[in-house]
Amino acid sequence: MTNQAKPNLRYPACPRVQKIQDFLLVSSFALWAAVLGLSPVLAFHVLMAN
């Protein structure tokens, strides 16, 4: 066969860029987990302070 793989523009070929994208994805999940986990606690403290 003479078919060659064509580079896909949706996925970067550079490993450094892939590592950065992985870090951003994981950190965005961590940020949302922190926001969703801390918001009830902060709401409780605000309601109890009044």
Biotite code that builds the C-alpha atoms (Angstrom):
import biotite.structure as struc

atoms = struc.array([
    struc.Atom([0.000, 0.000, 0.000], chain_id="A", res_id=1, res_name="MET", atom_name="CA", element="C"),
    struc.Atom([1.141, 3.500, -0.725], chain_id="A", res_id=2, res_name="THR", atom_name="CA", element="C"),
    struc.Atom([-1.266, 5.381, 1.536], chain_id="A", res_id=3, res_name="ASN", atom_name="CA", element="C"),
    struc.Atom([0.468, 7.881, 3.776], chain_id="A", res_id=4, res_name="GLN", atom_name="CA", element="C"),
    struc.Atom([-0.916, 9.326, 6.987], chain_id="A", res_id=5, res_name="ALA", atom_name="CA", element="C"),
    struc.Atom([-1.941, 12.939, 6.627], chain_id="A", res_id=6, res_name="LYS", atom_name="CA", element="C"),
    struc.Atom([-1.356, 15.269, 9.552], chain_id="A", res_id=7, res_name="PRO", atom_name="CA", element="C"),
    struc.Atom([-4.587, 16.169, 11.292], chain_id="A", res_id=8, res_name="ASN", atom_name="CA", element="C"),
    struc.Atom([-4.808, 19.877, 12.114], chain_id="A", res_id=9, res_name="LEU", atom_name="CA", element="C"),
    struc.Atom([-7.179, 19.234, 15.025], chain_id="A", res_id=10, res_name="ARG", atom_name="CA", element="C"),
    struc.Atom([-4.481, 17.446, 17.000], chain_id="A", res_id=11, res_name="TYR", atom_name="CA", element="C"),
    struc.Atom([-1.112, 19.157, 17.409], chain_id="A", res_id=12, res_name="PRO", atom_name="CA", element="C"),
    struc.Atom([1.955, 17.087, 16.680], chain_id="A", res_id=13, res_name="ALA", atom_name="CA", element="C"),
    struc.Atom([4.194, 18.808, 19.213], chain_id="A", res_id=14, res_name="CYS", atom_name="CA", element="C"),
    struc.Atom([4.425, 16.868, 22.522], chain_id="A", res_id=15, res_name="PRO", atom_name="CA", element="C"),
    struc.Atom([4.964, 20.106, 24.451], chain_id="A", res_id=16, res_name="ARG", atom_name="CA", element="C"),
    struc.Atom([1.674, 21.521, 23.184], chain_id="A", res_id=17, res_name="VAL", atom_name="CA", element="C"),
    struc.Atom([-0.109, 18.287, 24.064], chain_id="A", res_id=18, res_name="GLN", atom_name="CA", element="C"),
    struc.Atom([1.271, 18.443, 27.616], chain_id="A", res_id=19, res_name="LYS", atom_name="CA", element="C"),
    struc.Atom([0.094, 22.045, 27.962], chain_id="A", res_id=20, res_name="ILE", atom_name="CA", element="C"),
    struc.Atom([-3.371, 21.107, 26.720], chain_id="A", res_id=21, res_name="GLN", atom_name="CA", element="C"),
    struc.Atom([-3.507, 18.169, 29.144], chain_id="A", res_id=22, res_name="ASP", atom_name="CA", element="C"),
    struc.Atom([-2.533, 20.447, 32.024], chain_id="A", res_id=23, res_name="PHE", atom_name="CA", element="C"),
    struc.Atom([-5.169, 23.020, 31.086], chain_id="A", res_id=24, res_name="LEU", atom_name="CA", element="C"),
    struc.Atom([-7.840, 20.342, 30.842], chain_id="A", res_id=25, res_name="LEU", atom_name="CA", element="C"),
    struc.Atom([-7.010, 18.868, 34.248], chain_id="A", res_id=26, res_name="VAL", atom_name="CA", element="C"),
    struc.Atom([-6.718, 22.280, 35.899], chain_id="A", res_id=27, res_name="SER", atom_name="CA", element="C"),
    struc.Atom([-10.103, 23.349, 34.522], chain_id="A", res_id=28, res_name="SER", atom_name="CA", element="C"),
    struc.Atom([-11.702, 20.253, 36.080], chain_id="A", res_id=29, res_name="PHE", atom_name="CA", element="C"),
    struc.Atom([-9.931, 21.013, 39.359], chain_id="A", res_id=30, res_name="ALA", atom_name="CA", element="C"),
    struc.Atom([-11.155, 24.610, 39.292], chain_id="A", res_id=31, res_name="LEU", atom_name="CA", element="C"),
    struc.Atom([-14.764, 23.559, 38.734], chain_id="A", res_id=32, res_name="TRP", atom_name="CA", element="C"),
    struc.Atom([-14.507, 20.932, 41.467], chain_id="A", res_id=33, res_name="ALA", atom_name="CA", element="C"),
    struc.Atom([-13.216, 23.553, 43.889], chain_id="A", res_id=34, res_name="ALA", atom_name="CA", element="C"),
    struc.Atom([-15.941, 26.042, 42.938], chain_id="A", res_id=35, res_name="VAL", atom_name="CA", element="C"),
    struc.Atom([-18.716, 23.474, 43.237], chain_id="A", res_id=36, res_name="LEU", atom_name="CA", element="C"),
    struc.Atom([-17.296, 22.075, 46.463], chain_id="A", res_id=37, res_name="GLY", atom_name="CA", element="C"),
    struc.Atom([-16.706, 25.375, 48.217], chain_id="A", res_id=38, res_name="LEU", atom_name="CA", element="C"),
    struc.Atom([-19.831, 27.256, 47.161], chain_id="A", res_id=39, res_name="SER", atom_name="CA", element="C"),
    struc.Atom([-22.182, 25.459, 49.616], chain_id="A", res_id=40, res_name="PRO", atom_name="CA", element="C"),
    struc.Atom([-19.695, 25.993, 52.441], chain_id="A", res_id=41, res_name="VAL", atom_name="CA", element="C"),
    struc.Atom([-19.364, 29.698, 51.680], chain_id="A", res_id=42, res_name="LEU", atom_name="CA", element="C"),
    struc.Atom([-23.142, 30.064, 51.331], chain_id="A", res_id=43, res_name="ALA", atom_name="CA", element="C"),
    struc.Atom([-23.601, 28.407, 54.729], chain_id="A", res_id=44, res_name="PHE", atom_name="CA", element="C"),
    struc.Atom([-21.113, 30.763, 56.362], chain_id="A", res_id=45, res_name="HIS", atom_name="CA", element="C"),
    struc.Atom([-22.754, 33.804, 54.790], chain_id="A", res_id=46, res_name="VAL", atom_name="CA", element="C"),
    struc.Atom([-26.187, 32.696, 55.971], chain_id="A", res_id=47, res_name="LEU", atom_name="CA", element="C"),
    struc.Atom([-24.956, 31.943, 59.488], chain_id="A", res_id=48, res_name="MET", atom_name="CA", element="C"),
    struc.Atom([-23.145, 35.286, 59.784], chain_id="A", res_id=49, res_name="ALA", atom_name="CA", element="C"),
    struc.Atom([-26.367, 37.286, 59.564], chain_id="A", res_id=50, res_name="ASN", atom_name="CA", element="C"),
])
